Amino acid sequence: MEITIRNMRISDVATIAKYDMVLLGETLGEETIKSHLENSDLMRYLIMEEKETKEIIGQISLWIDEDKAQINNFYIIKKYQRMHLGKSFMDYVMKYLGAIHVKEITLEVRASNEPAIKLYESFDFKVVTVRKNYYSNGEDAFLMYVGIGSD
Ligand SMILES: CC(C)(COP(=O)(O)OP(=O)(O)OC[C@H]1O[C@@H](n2cnc3c(N)ncnc32)[C@H](O)[C@@H]1OP(=O)(O)O)[C@@H](O)C(=O)NCCC(=O)NCCS
């Protein structure tokens, strides 16, 4: 299976809002995502898709402000999980952020989300803060951080 990674388009938004709900249990909503795609210089939405069929495999959304970036949403749809595609997607994003001279990357993850935490740790992210009762179900969030680049 061959994959490609590309910028999200307006025509993807309805599918992405649906997948957000399935994979993350929440979404910014179609209107907000569309307005980010059309108007925001800070938000970047990337899609991983199957090259031939164009099936969407996953997405990562990023907030990038000069040398700081935050990973907002990240998922691989269920049927493609555990095939190292999440790792490939993260690898692409880390190289991309390095190439545009980002130095610090942060993200928030549910304390119980072992698959995601393991994946982030493999890219040297470390838990730097615990945000107690951060989610609506009372669960804690881990704020994870990695510094990249040489200086
Ligand atoms: C987290 C997520 C993106 C991982 O994507 P994936 O493509 O399935 O992950 P990969 O196959 O690339 O796995 C990479 C590593 O992550 C860890 N990992 C991934 N899934 C795991 C699982 N179910 N259990 C334990 N470790 C897991 C392993 O260390 C794995 O390496 P290994 O297969 O060599 O052991 C995917 O599980 C997902 O979309 N989850 C739902 C949404 C979500 O939680 N997003 C993150 C929000 S912060």
The ligand as an SDF file (V2000), in Angstrom:
LIG
                    3D

 48 50  0  0  0  0  0  0  0  0999 V2000
   -2.3960    6.9120   18.5590 C   0  0  0  0  0  0  0  0  0  0  0  0
   -2.5600    6.4590   17.1180 C   0  0  0  0  0  0  0  0  0  0  0  0
   -2.5050    7.6660   16.1910 C   0  0  0  0  0  0  0  0  0  0  0  0
   -1.3950    5.4970   16.7690 C   0  0  0  0  0  0  0  0  0  0  0  0
   -1.4440    5.2230   15.3880 O   0  0  0  0  0  0  0  0  0  0  0  0
   -1.0170    3.8150   14.7960 P   0  0  0  0  0  0  0  0  0  0  0  0
   -0.8100    3.9920   13.3250 O   0  0  0  0  0  0  0  0  0  0  0  0
   -1.9870    2.7670   15.2120 O   0  0  0  0  0  0  0  0  0  0  0  0
    0.3670    3.5740   15.5390 O   0  0  0  0  0  0  0  0  0  0  0  0
    1.6250    2.7910   14.9490 P   0  0  0  0  0  0  0  0  0  0  0  0
    1.2140    1.5280   14.2910 O   0  0  0  0  0  0  0  0  0  0  0  0
    2.4410    3.7290   14.1250 O   0  0  0  0  0  0  0  0  0  0  0  0
    2.3960    2.4360   16.3080 O   0  0  0  0  0  0  0  0  0  0  0  0
    3.5970    3.0880   16.6870 C   0  0  0  0  0  0  0  0  0  0  0  0
    3.9030    2.7330   18.1310 C   0  0  0  0  0  0  0  0  0  0  0  0
    2.9280    3.3110   18.9930 O   0  0  0  0  0  0  0  0  0  0  0  0
    2.6010    2.3950   20.0610 C   0  0  0  0  0  0  0  0  0  0  0  0
    1.2240    1.8920   19.8990 N   0  0  0  0  0  0  0  0  0  0  0  0
    0.3820    2.1570   18.8800 C   0  0  0  0  0  0  0  0  0  0  0  0
   -0.8130    1.5670   19.1050 N   0  0  0  0  0  0  0  0  0  0  0  0
   -0.7160    0.9290   20.2850 C   0  0  0  0  0  0  0  0  0  0  0  0
   -1.6250    0.1670   21.0700 C   0  0  0  0  0  0  0  0  0  0  0  0
   -2.8770   -0.0700   20.6620 N   0  0  0  0  0  0  0  0  0  0  0  0
   -1.1920   -0.3090   22.2420 N   0  0  0  0  0  0  0  0  0  0  0  0
    0.0720   -0.0830   22.6840 C   0  0  0  0  0  0  0  0  0  0  0  0
    0.9860    0.6360   21.9840 N   0  0  0  0  0  0  0  0  0  0  0  0
    0.5890    1.1340   20.8000 C   0  0  0  0  0  0  0  0  0  0  0  0
    3.5770    1.2500   19.9320 C   0  0  0  0  0  0  0  0  0  0  0  0
    4.7450    1.6240   20.6580 O   0  0  0  0  0  0  0  0  0  0  0  0
    3.8470    1.2640   18.4460 C   0  0  0  0  0  0  0  0  0  0  0  0
    5.0650    0.6700   18.0920 O   0  0  0  0  0  0  0  0  0  0  0  0
    5.1260   -0.9350   17.8390 P   0  0  0  0  0  0  0  0  0  0  0  0
    3.9740   -1.2850   16.9220 O   0  0  0  0  0  0  0  0  0  0  0  0
    6.4620   -1.1350   17.2020 O   0  0  0  0  0  0  0  0  0  0  0  0
    4.9610   -1.5690   19.1860 O   0  0  0  0  0  0  0  0  0  0  0  0
   -3.8830    5.6640   16.9060 C   0  0  0  0  0  0  0  0  0  0  0  0
   -3.9510    4.6560   17.8800 O   0  0  0  0  0  0  0  0  0  0  0  0
   -5.1200    6.5360   17.0000 C   0  0  0  0  0  0  0  0  0  0  0  0
   -5.4980    7.1900   16.0270 O   0  0  0  0  0  0  0  0  0  0  0  0
   -5.8010    6.5220   18.1720 N   0  0  0  0  0  0  0  0  0  0  0  0
   -7.0720    7.2320   18.3610 C   0  0  0  0  0  0  0  0  0  0  0  0
   -6.8960    8.7400   18.3730 C   0  0  0  0  0  0  0  0  0  0  0  0
   -5.8590    9.1970   19.3600 C   0  0  0  0  0  0  0  0  0  0  0  0
   -5.8000    8.7290   20.4900 O   0  0  0  0  0  0  0  0  0  0  0  0
   -5.0340   10.1720   18.9360 N   0  0  0  0  0  0  0  0  0  0  0  0
   -4.0190   10.7920   19.7690 C   0  0  0  0  0  0  0  0  0  0  0  0
   -4.6240   11.8940   20.5400 C   0  0  0  0  0  0  0  0  0  0  0  0
   -3.4090   12.7710   21.4990 S   0  0  0  0  0  0  0  0  0  0  0  0
  1  2  1  0
  2  3  1  0
  2  4  1  0
  2 36  1  0
  4  5  1  0
  5  6  1  0
  6  7  2  0
  6  8  1  0
  6  9  1  0
  9 10  1  0
 10 11  2  0
 10 12  1  0
 10 13  1  0
 13 14  1  0
 14 15  1  0
 15 16  1  0
 15 30  1  0
 16 17  1  0
 17 18  1  0
 17 28  1  0
 18 19  1  0
 18 27  1  0
 19 20  2  0
 20 21  1  0
 21 22  1  0
 21 27  2  0
 22 23  1  0
 22 24  2  0
 24 25  1  0
 25 26  2  0
 26 27  1  0
 28 29  1  0
 28 30  1  0
 30 31  1  0
 31 32  1  0
 32 33  2  0
 32 34  1  0
 32 35  1  0
 36 37  1  0
 36 38  1  0
 38 39  2  0
 38 40  1  0
 40 41  1  0
 41 42  1  0
 42 43  1  0
 43 44  2  0
 43 45  1  0
 45 46  1  0
 46 47  1  0
 47 48  1  0
M  END
$$$$
